[in-house]
Amino acid sequence: MQIGISNYSVHLQDGLKPDREYLKSQENQKEDRKVFHRDSLKVSQLSKNREILMDKIKHTVMQSAASFSDMKAGILKEVREEKGQYGYCDVVNACGLSYARLYAEIEQRHERDAYNKADGTSLTKEEEIEWLDIQYEQEVEWQKSCAGIAAQGQVIQGNIPEMPTKEMEELEDSFYQAKDAYRKLYRESGQAGKPLVLQNYMFGSGRMYEVLNRLGNLKERVE
């Protein structure tokens, strides 16, 4: 005797009636195996997609406006922990070192592999350096603005007779001198196999730093 259930046949000995519950369980097991196989394929594909996505993320550079300021803040934190405080000379050096370190990271990264922007288009080393330059320019403007606001407050309070305009311009020049000096130090350190570390360079005059350091609470302005 032969009976058909779904897509397969079951043979029974003559005189025996089909056990419907058993046959139903067999059919359910077959369907479960299909579902398991389908889900396994889905998980496998999701895993492959995840690997592709992670690889893409590794080769995508997110240009963060905070990267420069974060590095500078970390350097100044180390200076404060070592010396108890820091002045504008330390700020200028920290900015120069931050630029050189980020510049080094860009060069080393592009030597190893190609990278993309967040939108998937190709990202060149020159574009990253241009973005770093923009961050540096913004930092210089921020430092000048903070010093200017502090100076205005001191003038209003009668603590200084007038705005230290000359010192403000000298401060701006000092930041760009620091950028060039630390770029040069980066090249020299790389050739000598030495680490790129903070220096006690004096960019600008001692009088400029003396005037600027008296303007107010430096710690609150530069972090």
C-alpha positions in Angstrom: 0.0 0.0 0.0 1.4 3.5 -0.9 0.1 6.8 0.3 1.4 10.3 -0.6 2.1 13.1 1.8 3.3 16.4 0.5 6.2 15.7 -1.8 7.2 12.2 -0.8 5.6 8.7 -0.6 5.3 6.4 2.3 5.1 2.6 1.8 3.0 0.6 4.3 2.7 -3.1 4.7 -0.7 -4.4 3.7 -3.2 -4.3 6.5 -1.5 -1.4 8.4 -3.1 2.0 8.7 -0.9 5.1 8.4 0.1 6.8 11.7 -0.9 10.3 10.8 0.9 11.9 13.8 4.2 10.1 12.8 3.9 11.2 9.2 3.0 14.7 10.2 6.1 14.8 12.5 8.3 13.6 9.6 7.0 16.3 7.4 7.5 19.0 10.1 11.1 17.8 10.5 11.7 18.2 6.8 10.3 21.7 6.9 12.5 22.5 10.0 15.6 21.3 8.1 14.7 23.6 5.2 14.2 26.6 7.6 17.5 25.8 9.4 19.3 25.5 6.1 17.8 28.8 4.9 18.6 30.6 8.2 22.2 29.2 8.1 22.7 30.6 4.6 21.3 33.9 5.8 23.6 34.1 8.8 26.6 33.1 6.6 25.7 35.9 4.2 25.3 38.4 7.0 28.7 37.4 8.4 30.3 37.9 4.9 28.5 41.3 4.6 29.8 42.3 8.1 33.4 41.4 7.1 33.0 43.5 3.9 31.6 46.4 5.9 34.4 46.2 8.6 37.0 46.1 5.9 35.5 49.1 4.3 35.4 51.0 7.6 39.1 50.2 8.2 39.8 51.8 4.8 37.6 54.8 5.4 38.9 58.0 7.0 36.4 60.1 8.9 37.8 63.6 9.0 37.1 64.8 12.5 37.3 68.4 13.4 38.1 67.3 17.0 41.2 65.3 16.2 43.6 68.2 16.3 42.2 69.8 19.5 42.0 66.4 21.2 45.7 65.8 20.6 46.7 69.3 21.7 44.6 68.9 24.9 46.3 65.6 25.7 49.7 67.1 25.3 48.9 70.1 27.5 47.5 67.7 30.1 50.8 65.9 30.3 52.6 69.3 30.6 50.3 70.4 33.4 50.8 67.1 35.3 54.6 67.4 34.9 55.0 71.1 35.7 51.8 71.9 37.6 50.8 74.5 35.0 51.5 75.7 31.4 51.8 79.0 29.6 51.4 80.2 26.1 54.8 78.9 25.1 53.6 75.4 26.0 50.4 76.0 24.0 52.4 77.0 20.9 54.7 74.0 21.2 51.7 71.7 21.8 50.0 72.9 18.6 53.2 72.5 16.6 53.7 69.0 17.9 50.1 68.0 17.3 50.3 69.1 13.7 53.5 67.1 13.1 52.1 64.0 14.8 48.9 64.1 12.7 50.9 64.8 9.6 53.0 61.8 10.3 50.0 59.6 10.8 48.6 60.7 7.5 51.8 59.9 5.6 52.3 56.5 7.3 48.7 55.5 6.7 48.7 56.3 3.0 52.0 54.5 2.5 50.3 51.3 3.6 47.0 51.4 1.8 44.4 53.4 -0.1 41.6 55.0 1.8 38.1 56.4 1.1 36.0 59.2 2.4 32.8 58.6 4.3 30.8 58.8 1.0 32.9 56.0 -0.5 35.0 58.2 -2.9 38.7 58.0 -2.9 40.7 60.0 -0.3 44.1 61.3 -1.2 47.0 62.2 1.2 46.9 65.7 -0.1 43.2 66.1 0.8 43.9 64.9 4.4 46.8 67.3 4.8 44.6 70.1 3.5 42.0 69.3 6.1 44.8 69.2 8.8 45.9 72.7 7.6 42.4 74.0 8.0 42.2 72.6 11.5 45.5 74.3 12.4 44.3 77.6 11.0 41.1 77.4 13.0 43.1 76.7 16.1 45.3 79.7 15.6 42.2 81.9 15.1 40.7 80.4 18.3 43.8 81.1 20.3 44.0 84.7 19.0 40.3 85.3 19.8 40.7 83.9 23.3 43.7 86.1 24.0 41.9 89.1 22.5 38.8 88.6 24.7 41.0 88.2 27.8 42.9 91.4 26.9 39.7 93.4 26.4 38.6 92.3 29.9 41.8 93.4 31.4 41.6 96.8 29.6 38.0 97.3 30.9 39.1 96.4 34.4 42.0 98.9 34.1 44.6 96.3 34.6 46.4 97.1 31.4 46.3 100.5 29.5 45.5 99.2 26.0 45.1 96.1 23.8 48.5 94.3 23.2 47.9 94.3 19.4 51.6 93.8 18.6 51.8 90.8 20.9 48.6 89.3 19.3 50.2 89.5 15.9 53.4 88.0 17.2 51.4 85.1 18.8 49.9 84.3 15.4 53.3 84.2 13.7 54.6 82.0 16.5 52.0 79.3 15.8 53.0 79.1 12.2 56.7 79.1 13.1 55.9 76.1 15.4 54.1 74.3 12.7 57.2 74.6 10.3 59.7 73.8 13.1 57.9 70.6 14.2 57.4 69.5 10.6 61.2 69.8 10.2 61.7 67.9 13.5 59.4 65.2 12.3 61.5 64.6 9.2 64.7 64.7 11.2 63.3 62.4 13.9 62.2 59.9 11.2 65.6 59.8 9.6 67.3 59.4 13.0 64.7 56.8 14.2 63.8 59.0 17.2 60.3 59.6 18.6 58.6 62.9 18.0 58.3 64.6 21.4 57.5 68.0 22.8 60.3 70.6 22.8 60.9 73.8 24.7 61.2 75.9 21.6 60.8 79.7 22.1 58.8 81.1 19.2 58.5 84.8 19.5 59.8 87.1 22.2 59.8 86.5 25.9 57.9 89.8 26.4 55.1 88.5 24.2 54.6 85.4 26.5 55.0 87.5 29.6 52.2 89.9 28.4 49.9 87.1 27.3 50.3 84.9 30.3 49.2 87.8 32.5 45.9 88.2 30.6 43.8 85.8 32.7 43.1 82.2 33.4 44.9 80.5 30.6 43.8 77.0 31.6 40.1 77.8 31.0 40.8 79.4 27.6 43.0 76.9 25.8 41.4 73.6 26.7 
